Amino acid sequence: MENIRTCGEYLKQCFTALGIPPKARYVWASDLTARPEYWEKVIRVGKSVNVNRIWRALPIMGREMNQNDLEAASTFYPCMQVADIFQMELDVACAGMDQRKAHALARDVADKLGWRKPTSLHTHLLPGLAGMKRMNTARFDENQELNMEITSKMSKSVAESGLIVHDEPENIRKKLRSAYCPGKDTENNPVMEIARYVIFPWQGTITIERPNKYGGPITFAEVKELEQQYRIGKVHPLDLKNSVAEGLIKILEPVRDEFRQHPQLLRKIEQMDITR
C-alpha cells in the first residue's frame, strides 16, 4: 500500500508539471472504500445487472475475454469502478478507450437505479513503439479494430515499447530511433500516432528536420498534410522519428525540471523498479 501511495504522489507531481492546476482534487480509492455507503453502491450495482453483463465489462482489467480460470473476486471490479463514478458524483467519466465498457455499464445502471447518468469521454490509446510486432492473440474486445488498439497499446511493462514522461532527452531519442515506423504507412505507425495525438494538439505544428539534399526542413500546420507527404515518400521514417523525439523532449521538459528540483518521489519510483 505504501508503494501504491508513492506511485499516486508521483503521478500527481507529473500532472502538476504538465499543467494541471494545483486546485485539482485527487481522491484516493482507500478513502472511497472506507465509507459504508460506497459498498452499498457496489451491491446495488451488482444486483441491477446479470453475470453476463459483468463479464462483458471485465476486459477493463486487461484480462482476456475467454479466460476460464478468472478469480470470482475479479467480478467485483466492474461493480467497484461503476460505484466509484457515483460515489464521486462525476458529471463526466474520462478514461482511455479500453475503459468504455465500464462506463457503458455505469450508464445502464444509472437508468435502472434512477441515478444521474454520467457523460463518458474516451481518449485514444497510443500504441507501443514496437508496433504490431508485440501484438498477441489475446481477445479483449468484440470489436476487431478496438481489440487491436487495446492489445498494442503502450505499456510500461514492455520497456522497449513505452515512453515515460520523466525520460531524459537521450533516452527519448534512443527509443524513437528504435521504434517501428514503416515507410509510407500512416495507419499502423506508432511514431505517426504520437505526432497525430500528442505533437500536433500540443504544439499546433511540427517541423521535420531534413538534410538540405532532401529538401531541408519543412513545417506542417496540419496532420493531414504530414500524412499525405509521408504516404508518398516525401518524409523519411528516420526524419519523422527524430522530429517527433524532439517534439516530445520539448513538451516533457517541465516534468524533467520538476523532478530535478524535487527528485525524492522519482528516486523512490526508480528504486521500486530496481527491486521488482
C-alpha beads as a LAMMPS data file, in Angstrom:
LAMMPS data file: protein, C-alpha beads

276 atoms
275 bonds

1 atom types
1 bond types

-500.0 500.0 xlo xhi
-500.0 500.0 ylo yhi
-500.0 500.0 zlo zhi

Masses

1 110.0

Atoms # bond

1 1 1 0.000 0.000 0.000
2 1 1 2.912 2.332 0.702
3 1 1 4.253 1.719 -2.822
4 1 1 0.834 2.399 -4.327
5 1 1 0.623 5.691 -2.423
6 1 1 4.119 6.626 -3.647
7 1 1 3.090 5.962 -7.258
8 1 1 -0.011 8.103 -6.768
9 1 1 2.027 11.009 -5.402
10 1 1 4.472 10.628 -8.304
11 1 1 1.582 10.873 -10.799
12 1 1 0.262 13.977 -9.057
13 1 1 3.700 15.566 -9.422
14 1 1 3.704 14.676 -13.154
15 1 1 0.208 16.096 -13.680
16 1 1 1.105 19.348 -11.946
17 1 1 4.279 19.715 -14.036
18 1 1 2.249 19.188 -17.218
19 1 1 -0.136 21.994 -16.333
20 1 1 -2.961 20.531 -14.228
21 1 1 -3.756 23.382 -11.795
22 1 1 -2.997 22.870 -8.071
23 1 1 -6.704 23.329 -7.258
24 1 1 -7.411 19.900 -8.819
25 1 1 -8.667 17.468 -6.166
26 1 1 -7.222 13.964 -6.030
27 1 1 -9.224 11.173 -4.414
28 1 1 -7.626 8.029 -3.007
29 1 1 -9.513 4.779 -3.576
30 1 1 -8.851 3.851 0.059
31 1 1 -10.833 6.924 1.148
32 1 1 -13.792 5.884 -1.005
33 1 1 -13.803 2.280 0.153
34 1 1 -13.641 3.320 3.803
35 1 1 -17.244 4.568 3.594
36 1 1 -20.118 2.116 4.173
37 1 1 -22.290 3.871 1.575
38 1 1 -19.694 3.061 -1.074
39 1 1 -20.135 -0.682 -0.549
40 1 1 -23.885 -0.229 -0.590
41 1 1 -23.481 1.212 -4.096
42 1 1 -21.285 -1.738 -5.114
43 1 1 -24.024 -4.162 -4.021
44 1 1 -26.754 -2.150 -5.749
45 1 1 -24.741 -2.135 -8.972
46 1 1 -24.200 -5.901 -8.737
47 1 1 -27.885 -6.584 -8.121
48 1 1 -29.012 -4.399 -11.035
49 1 1 -27.198 -6.392 -13.753
50 1 1 -26.702 -10.054 -14.580
51 1 1 -23.438 -12.018 -14.611
52 1 1 -23.120 -11.882 -18.404
53 1 1 -23.261 -8.070 -18.296
54 1 1 -20.455 -8.011 -15.714
55 1 1 -18.439 -10.491 -17.774
56 1 1 -18.603 -8.174 -20.791
57 1 1 -17.058 -5.383 -18.699
58 1 1 -14.174 -7.481 -17.380
59 1 1 -11.681 -6.583 -20.169
60 1 1 -11.294 -3.191 -18.453
61 1 1 -8.859 -5.077 -16.208
62 1 1 -6.738 -6.081 -19.175
63 1 1 -7.947 -9.662 -18.975
64 1 1 -8.769 -11.849 -21.922
65 1 1 -12.431 -12.391 -22.697
66 1 1 -12.077 -16.176 -22.967
67 1 1 -10.240 -16.707 -19.697
68 1 1 -11.760 -19.662 -17.846
69 1 1 -9.757 -19.556 -14.627
70 1 1 -10.748 -15.999 -13.690
71 1 1 -10.972 -15.466 -9.941
72 1 1 -14.503 -14.835 -8.687
73 1 1 -13.191 -11.758 -6.839
74 1 1 -12.320 -10.180 -10.190
75 1 1 -16.014 -9.849 -10.998
76 1 1 -16.299 -7.301 -8.173
77 1 1 -14.043 -4.890 -10.021
78 1 1 -16.510 -3.593 -12.660
79 1 1 -19.054 -3.042 -9.879
80 1 1 -16.466 -1.106 -7.900
81 1 1 -15.420 1.040 -10.852
82 1 1 -19.058 1.912 -11.506
83 1 1 -19.551 2.673 -7.806
84 1 1 -16.513 4.995 -7.943
85 1 1 -18.281 7.149 -10.538
86 1 1 -21.442 7.533 -8.462
87 1 1 -19.651 7.884 -5.128
88 1 1 -17.673 10.836 -6.521
89 1 1 -20.821 12.214 -8.223
90 1 1 -18.978 12.647 -11.516
91 1 1 -20.619 14.562 -14.343
92 1 1 -18.049 13.238 -16.827
93 1 1 -16.187 9.932 -16.602
94 1 1 -12.975 10.229 -18.636
95 1 1 -10.589 7.382 -19.452
96 1 1 -8.973 5.502 -22.318
97 1 1 -10.971 3.591 -24.905
98 1 1 -10.227 0.347 -23.056
99 1 1 -12.434 1.605 -20.192
100 1 1 -15.521 2.285 -22.272
101 1 1 -17.340 -0.907 -21.211
102 1 1 -17.181 0.098 -17.554
103 1 1 -18.646 3.485 -18.429
104 1 1 -21.366 1.901 -20.558
105 1 1 -22.184 -0.292 -17.561
106 1 1 -22.416 2.814 -15.345
107 1 1 -24.858 4.447 -17.752
108 1 1 -27.029 1.322 -17.849
109 1 1 -27.027 1.118 -14.058
110 1 1 -27.953 4.800 -13.770
111 1 1 -31.091 4.183 -15.827
112 1 1 -32.128 1.203 -13.703
113 1 1 -31.440 2.780 -10.314
114 1 1 -32.548 6.334 -11.112
115 1 1 -29.082 7.753 -10.521
116 1 1 -27.610 10.643 -12.513
117 1 1 -26.215 9.290 -15.771
118 1 1 -22.553 10.301 -16.361
119 1 1 -21.256 11.508 -19.707
120 1 1 -18.470 9.238 -20.966
121 1 1 -15.351 10.661 -22.596
122 1 1 -12.757 8.258 -24.013
123 1 1 -9.273 9.035 -25.258
124 1 1 -7.354 7.228 -27.972
125 1 1 -4.769 4.658 -26.818
126 1 1 -1.240 5.286 -28.024
127 1 1 0.341 2.115 -29.459
128 1 1 3.625 0.799 -28.161
129 1 1 6.763 1.795 -30.041
130 1 1 7.382 -1.831 -31.010
131 1 1 4.243 -1.620 -33.127
132 1 1 2.465 -4.677 -34.416
133 1 1 5.455 -6.848 -33.510
134 1 1 4.231 -7.069 -29.910
135 1 1 0.672 -7.907 -30.908
136 1 1 -0.637 -11.146 -29.422
137 1 1 -3.722 -13.269 -29.994
138 1 1 -5.495 -12.184 -26.806
139 1 1 -9.073 -11.066 -27.252
140 1 1 -10.085 -8.092 -25.117
141 1 1 -12.976 -6.721 -27.149
142 1 1 -15.535 -7.980 -29.667
143 1 1 -14.704 -5.054 -31.982
144 1 1 -11.662 -6.152 -34.005
145 1 1 -10.315 -2.623 -34.524
146 1 1 -10.642 -1.705 -30.851
147 1 1 -9.202 -5.063 -29.808
148 1 1 -6.116 -4.276 -31.900
149 1 1 -5.859 -0.837 -30.266
150 1 1 -6.007 -2.378 -26.781
151 1 1 -3.554 -5.228 -27.378
152 1 1 -0.957 -2.968 -28.987
153 1 1 -1.207 -0.068 -26.533
154 1 1 1.907 1.425 -24.991
155 1 1 2.813 -0.282 -21.732
156 1 1 5.405 0.383 -19.059
157 1 1 5.769 -3.377 -18.621
158 1 1 7.238 -3.607 -22.140
159 1 1 10.317 -1.431 -21.567
160 1 1 11.403 -1.005 -25.192
161 1 1 7.858 -0.117 -26.191
162 1 1 6.998 2.599 -23.691
163 1 1 7.901 6.242 -23.183
164 1 1 7.973 7.559 -19.623
165 1 1 7.146 11.229 -19.033
166 1 1 10.313 11.766 -16.985
167 1 1 12.603 10.138 -19.596
168 1 1 15.781 12.099 -20.284
169 1 1 16.194 13.523 -23.826
170 1 1 18.756 10.977 -24.994
171 1 1 16.555 8.146 -23.748
172 1 1 13.603 9.527 -25.735
173 1 1 15.771 9.832 -28.847
174 1 1 17.059 6.277 -28.410
175 1 1 13.567 4.827 -28.010
176 1 1 12.239 6.697 -31.040
177 1 1 15.187 5.641 -33.194
178 1 1 14.361 2.013 -32.397
179 1 1 10.611 2.449 -32.889
180 1 1 8.613 0.616 -35.529
181 1 1 7.958 3.187 -38.258
182 1 1 7.103 1.649 -41.645
183 1 1 7.695 3.925 -44.613
184 1 1 4.602 5.319 -46.376
185 1 1 2.316 3.693 -43.773
186 1 1 0.375 6.184 -41.639
187 1 1 -2.192 3.803 -40.115
188 1 1 -0.046 1.179 -38.347
189 1 1 2.703 3.542 -37.333
190 1 1 3.260 4.319 -33.615
191 1 1 5.535 7.287 -34.406
192 1 1 2.877 8.874 -36.611
193 1 1 0.344 8.239 -33.841
194 1 1 2.423 10.300 -31.407
195 1 1 2.647 13.087 -33.978
196 1 1 -1.112 12.906 -34.542
197 1 1 -2.300 12.707 -30.935
198 1 1 0.474 14.452 -28.966
199 1 1 2.675 16.748 -31.039
200 1 1 0.006 18.477 -33.141
201 1 1 -2.555 19.019 -30.346
202 1 1 0.178 20.340 -28.032
203 1 1 2.308 22.405 -30.409
204 1 1 -0.034 23.069 -33.334
205 1 1 2.698 22.350 -35.872
206 1 1 5.612 20.005 -36.449
207 1 1 8.889 20.759 -38.199
208 1 1 10.542 17.833 -39.944
209 1 1 14.279 18.401 -39.978
210 1 1 15.752 17.048 -43.214
211 1 1 19.191 17.355 -44.829
212 1 1 19.315 20.072 -47.482
213 1 1 19.901 17.488 -50.193
214 1 1 16.465 16.059 -49.389
215 1 1 14.667 19.404 -49.360
216 1 1 15.697 20.838 -45.989
217 1 1 13.412 21.469 -43.002
218 1 1 9.677 21.532 -43.664
219 1 1 6.923 22.643 -41.262
220 1 1 3.419 21.177 -41.286
221 1 1 0.455 23.011 -39.770
222 1 1 -1.992 20.142 -40.332
223 1 1 -1.534 16.459 -39.538
224 1 1 -3.235 15.529 -42.824
225 1 1 -0.511 17.376 -44.735
226 1 1 2.165 15.406 -42.892
227 1 1 0.371 12.122 -43.525
228 1 1 -0.034 12.860 -47.238
229 1 1 3.639 13.707 -47.672
230 1 1 4.662 10.641 -45.657
231 1 1 2.499 8.318 -47.748
232 1 1 4.161 9.428 -50.974
233 1 1 7.647 9.136 -49.507
234 1 1 8.458 12.836 -49.225
235 1 1 9.084 12.408 -45.476
236 1 1 11.551 9.683 -44.486
237 1 1 10.820 7.490 -41.419
238 1 1 14.107 8.473 -39.743
239 1 1 13.338 12.186 -40.167
240 1 1 9.861 11.627 -38.685
241 1 1 11.343 9.725 -35.732
242 1 1 13.906 12.435 -34.998
243 1 1 11.366 15.252 -35.269
244 1 1 8.804 13.513 -33.057
245 1 1 11.529 12.816 -30.494
246 1 1 12.498 16.492 -30.360
247 1 1 8.853 17.495 -30.037
248 1 1 8.356 15.134 -27.101
249 1 1 11.552 16.354 -25.445
250 1 1 10.237 19.915 -25.567
251 1 1 6.741 19.003 -24.339
252 1 1 8.060 16.942 -21.420
253 1 1 10.721 19.444 -20.351
254 1 1 8.559 20.772 -17.441
255 1 1 8.367 17.262 -15.993
256 1 1 12.122 16.812 -16.065
257 1 1 12.588 20.249 -14.486
258 1 1 10.108 19.372 -11.744
259 1 1 11.938 16.182 -10.828
260 1 1 15.330 17.873 -10.936
261 1 1 14.062 20.330 -8.327
262 1 1 12.101 17.764 -6.308
263 1 1 13.638 14.334 -7.015
264 1 1 12.512 12.448 -3.901
265 1 1 9.470 10.678 -5.364
266 1 1 11.220 9.814 -8.610
267 1 1 14.065 8.212 -6.666
268 1 1 11.543 6.096 -4.773
269 1 1 9.868 5.039 -8.039
270 1 1 13.230 4.121 -9.586
271 1 1 14.118 2.096 -6.504
272 1 1 10.836 0.202 -6.776
273 1 1 11.651 -0.632 -10.405
274 1 1 15.051 -1.984 -9.351
275 1 1 13.605 -4.212 -6.614
276 1 1 10.618 -5.581 -8.599

Bonds

1 1 1 2
2 1 2 3
3 1 3 4
4 1 4 5
5 1 5 6
6 1 6 7
7 1 7 8
8 1 8 9
9 1 9 10
10 1 10 11
11 1 11 12
12 1 12 13
13 1 13 14
14 1 14 15
15 1 15 16
16 1 16 17
17 1 17 18
18 1 18 19
19 1 19 20
20 1 20 21
21 1 21 22
22 1 22 23
23 1 23 24
24 1 24 25
25 1 25 26
26 1 26 27
27 1 27 28
28 1 28 29
29 1 29 30
30 1 30 31
31 1 31 32
32 1 32 33
33 1 33 34
34 1 34 35
35 1 35 36
36 1 36 37
37 1 37 38
38 1 38 39
39 1 39 40
40 1 40 41
41 1 41 42
42 1 42 43
43 1 43 44
44 1 44 45
45 1 45 46
46 1 46 47
47 1 47 48
48 1 48 49
49 1 49 50
50 1 50 51
51 1 51 52
52 1 52 53
53 1 53 54
54 1 54 55
55 1 55 56
56 1 56 57
57 1 57 58
58 1 58 59
59 1 59 60
60 1 60 61
61 1 61 62
62 1 62 63
63 1 63 64
64 1 64 65
65 1 65 66
66 1 66 67
67 1 67 68
68 1 68 69
69 1 69 70
70 1 70 71
71 1 71 72
72 1 72 73
73 1 73 74
74 1 74 75
75 1 75 76
76 1 76 77
77 1 77 78
78 1 78 79
79 1 79 80
80 1 80 81
81 1 81 82
82 1 82 83
83 1 83 84
84 1 84 85
85 1 85 86
86 1 86 87
87 1 87 88
88 1 88 89
89 1 89 90
90 1 90 91
91 1 91 92
92 1 92 93
93 1 93 94
94 1 94 95
95 1 95 96
96 1 96 97
97 1 97 98
98 1 98 99
99 1 99 100
100 1 100 101
101 1 101 102
102 1 102 103
103 1 103 104
104 1 104 105
105 1 105 106
106 1 106 107
107 1 107 108
108 1 108 109
109 1 109 110
110 1 110 111
111 1 111 112
112 1 112 113
113 1 113 114
114 1 114 115
115 1 115 116
116 1 116 117
117 1 117 118
118 1 118 119
119 1 119 120
120 1 120 121
121 1 121 122
122 1 122 123
123 1 123 124
124 1 124 125
125 1 125 126
126 1 126 127
127 1 127 128
128 1 128 129
129 1 129 130
130 1 130 131
131 1 131 132
132 1 132 133
133 1 133 134
134 1 134 135
135 1 135 136
136 1 136 137
137 1 137 138
138 1 138 139
139 1 139 140
140 1 140 141
141 1 141 142
142 1 142 143
143 1 143 144
144 1 144 145
145 1 145 146
146 1 146 147
147 1 147 148
148 1 148 149
149 1 149 150
150 1 150 151
151 1 151 152
152 1 152 153
153 1 153 154
154 1 154 155
155 1 155 156
156 1 156 157
157 1 157 158
158 1 158 159
159 1 159 160
160 1 160 161
161 1 161 162
162 1 162 163
163 1 163 164
164 1 164 165
165 1 165 166
166 1 166 167
167 1 167 168
168 1 168 169
169 1 169 170
170 1 170 171
171 1 171 172
172 1 172 173
173 1 173 174
174 1 174 175
175 1 175 176
176 1 176 177
177 1 177 178
178 1 178 179
179 1 179 180
180 1 180 181
181 1 181 182
182 1 182 183
183 1 183 184
184 1 184 185
185 1 185 186
186 1 186 187
187 1 187 188
188 1 188 189
189 1 189 190
190 1 190 191
191 1 191 192
192 1 192 193
193 1 193 194
194 1 194 195
195 1 195 196
196 1 196 197
197 1 197 198
198 1 198 199
199 1 199 200
200 1 200 201
201 1 201 202
202 1 202 203
203 1 203 204
204 1 204 205
205 1 205 206
206 1 206 207
207 1 207 208
208 1 208 209
209 1 209 210
210 1 210 211
211 1 211 212
212 1 212 213
213 1 213 214
214 1 214 215
215 1 215 216
216 1 216 217
217 1 217 218
218 1 218 219
219 1 219 220
220 1 220 221
221 1 221 222
222 1 222 223
223 1 223 224
224 1 224 225
225 1 225 226
226 1 226 227
227 1 227 228
228 1 228 229
229 1 229 230
230 1 230 231
231 1 231 232
232 1 232 233
233 1 233 234
234 1 234 235
235 1 235 236
236 1 236 237
237 1 237 238
238 1 238 239
239 1 239 240
240 1 240 241
241 1 241 242
242 1 242 243
243 1 243 244
244 1 244 245
245 1 245 246
246 1 246 247
247 1 247 248
248 1 248 249
249 1 249 250
250 1 250 251
251 1 251 252
252 1 252 253
253 1 253 254
254 1 254 255
255 1 255 256
256 1 256 257
257 1 257 258
258 1 258 259
259 1 259 260
260 1 260 261
261 1 261 262
262 1 262 263
263 1 263 264
264 1 264 265
265 1 265 266
266 1 266 267
267 1 267 268
268 1 268 269
269 1 269 270
270 1 270 271
271 1 271 272
272 1 272 273
273 1 273 274
274 1 274 275
275 1 275 276
